[in-house]
Amino acid sequence: MKVTINQNSNQDEPEIIINCSYVDKTLKKIIDYITQFTFTIEGENNGKLYQLPMDKIFYIESVDGRTYLYDKANSYLCKKSLQALEEELGNTPFVRVSKTCLLNTFYLRCVETYPNHRLKAELGNGEQIIISRNYIDNLYKKIKS
């Protein structure tokens, strides 16, 4: 793989162009990683609104009909439903791992078996998320794609 960077002070914003004969698994992961920098999600914390870059969000969870975004140390209330966010984040590192949770696979440190045919995921910030047995295939497909 060859990487070329052209700096131009007249360029308004960075532009990434990928020339290839086909998109393999490695290139797909790179594209997914880059794509996450184009999204922000609005969240509220302590009465303040924040535009959270998607790459800073570890996971998204629905609790009592409300959607929360979690970064390394904080949680933010989001006005969008979990379903709407799942649709928006379809071609990103996020994957549904239970009825109530979307996980950013870039922060996935490890998984281990958990009772009742489930998995327990450990994230880069030390948080642990239970992966429902009905969503294990989703996780494996996302990781292997």
C-alpha positions as CSV (number, residue, x, y, z in Angstrom):
1,M,0.0,0.0,0.0
2,K,1.4,3.4,-1.0
3,V,0.5,6.6,0.9
4,T,0.9,10.0,-0.6
5,I,0.2,13.3,1.2
6,N,0.0,16.5,-0.7
7,Q,-0.1,19.7,1.5
8,N,-1.7,22.7,-0.1
9,S,-2.3,25.9,1.9
10,N,-5.1,26.9,-0.5
11,Q,-7.1,23.8,0.3
12,D,-10.3,24.6,2.3
13,E,-10.6,21.2,4.0
14,P,-8.8,17.9,3.8
15,E,-9.8,15.6,1.0
16,I,-9.1,11.9,0.9
17,I,-8.9,10.1,-2.4
18,I,-8.3,6.4,-2.5
19,N,-7.1,4.8,-5.8
20,C,-7.3,1.0,-5.8
21,S,-8.2,-1.9,-8.0
22,Y,-10.5,-3.3,-5.4
23,V,-11.5,-2.7,-1.7
24,D,-10.1,-5.5,0.5
25,K,-10.7,-6.0,4.2
26,T,-7.8,-3.8,5.3
27,L,-8.9,-0.9,3.0
28,K,-12.5,-1.3,4.2
29,K,-11.4,-0.9,7.8
30,I,-9.3,2.2,6.9
31,I,-12.3,3.7,5.1
32,D,-14.6,3.0,8.0
33,Y,-12.1,4.5,10.4
34,I,-11.8,7.7,8.3
35,T,-15.6,7.9,7.8
36,Q,-16.2,8.2,11.5
37,F,-14.4,11.5,11.6
38,T,-17.1,13.0,9.4
39,F,-19.9,12.5,11.9
40,T,-20.9,14.4,15.0
41,I,-23.8,13.6,17.3
42,E,-25.4,16.2,19.5
43,G,-25.5,15.4,23.2
44,E,-26.5,17.2,26.4
45,N,-24.6,17.2,29.7
46,N,-25.3,19.5,32.6
47,G,-27.5,21.7,30.6
48,K,-24.9,22.3,27.8
49,L,-25.2,21.0,24.3
50,Y,-22.1,19.3,22.7
51,Q,-21.3,18.2,19.2
52,L,-19.5,14.9,19.9
53,P,-17.2,13.5,17.2
54,M,-18.3,10.0,16.6
55,D,-14.7,8.7,17.0
56,K,-14.9,9.8,20.7
57,I,-18.0,7.8,21.5
58,F,-17.4,4.4,23.1
59,Y,-21.0,3.2,23.1
60,I,-24.6,4.4,22.8
61,E,-27.2,3.0,25.1
62,S,-31.0,3.3,25.5
63,V,-32.2,3.4,29.2
64,D,-35.9,4.0,30.1
65,G,-36.7,5.3,26.6
66,R,-33.8,7.8,26.6
67,T,-30.6,7.5,24.5
68,Y,-27.2,8.2,26.1
69,L,-23.8,8.6,24.5
70,Y,-20.8,7.6,26.4
71,D,-17.2,8.8,25.8
72,K,-14.1,8.0,27.9
73,A,-15.4,9.7,31.1
74,N,-18.9,11.2,30.5
75,S,-22.4,10.5,29.4
76,Y,-24.6,12.7,27.3
77,L,-28.3,12.7,26.6
78,C,-29.2,12.4,22.9
79,K,-32.5,13.4,21.4
80,K,-32.3,10.7,18.7
81,S,-33.5,7.2,19.2
82,L,-31.2,4.2,19.2
83,Q,-32.8,2.9,16.0
84,A,-32.2,6.3,14.2
85,L,-28.6,6.3,15.3
86,E,-28.1,2.7,14.2
87,E,-29.3,3.6,10.7
88,E,-27.1,6.7,10.5
89,L,-24.0,4.8,11.7
90,G,-24.5,1.8,9.5
91,N,-21.2,2.1,7.6
92,T,-19.1,3.0,10.6
93,P,-17.4,1.0,13.4
94,F,-20.7,1.0,15.4
95,V,-22.6,-2.3,15.7
96,R,-25.7,-3.2,17.7
97,V,-24.8,-5.7,20.5
98,S,-28.1,-5.8,22.3
99,K,-31.6,-4.4,22.2
100,T,-30.4,-1.3,24.0
101,C,-26.8,-0.8,23.0
102,L,-24.6,0.2,20.0
103,L,-20.9,-0.4,20.5
104,N,-17.9,1.3,18.7
105,T,-15.7,-1.6,17.8
106,F,-12.6,0.7,17.6
107,Y,-12.7,0.8,21.4
108,L,-13.2,-2.9,21.8
109,R,-10.3,-4.3,23.9
110,C,-11.4,-7.9,24.3
111,V,-14.4,-10.2,24.6
112,E,-14.9,-13.2,26.8
113,T,-17.7,-15.8,27.3
114,Y,-20.4,-14.9,29.7
115,P,-23.2,-17.0,31.2
116,N,-26.3,-17.8,29.1
117,H,-24.5,-17.9,25.7
118,R,-23.6,-14.2,25.8
119,L,-20.3,-12.4,25.7
120,K,-18.8,-9.7,27.9
121,A,-16.9,-6.9,26.0
122,E,-14.3,-4.8,27.7
123,L,-13.8,-1.4,26.2
124,G,-10.7,0.9,26.1
125,N,-12.0,2.9,29.0
126,G,-12.5,-0.2,31.3
127,E,-16.3,-0.3,30.8
128,Q,-17.9,-3.7,30.3
129,I,-20.8,-4.3,27.9
130,I,-22.8,-7.5,27.8
131,I,-23.4,-8.7,24.2
132,S,-26.7,-10.6,23.8
133,R,-26.5,-13.9,22.1
134,N,-28.8,-12.7,19.3
135,Y,-26.3,-10.1,18.4
136,I,-23.0,-12.0,18.6
137,D,-23.0,-12.7,14.8
138,N,-23.4,-8.9,14.2
139,L,-20.3,-8.2,16.2
140,Y,-18.2,-10.9,14.5
141,K,-19.3,-9.7,11.1
142,K,-18.4,-6.1,11.9
143,I,-15.0,-7.1,13.3
144,K,-14.2,-9.4,10.3
145,S,-15.4,-7.1,7.6
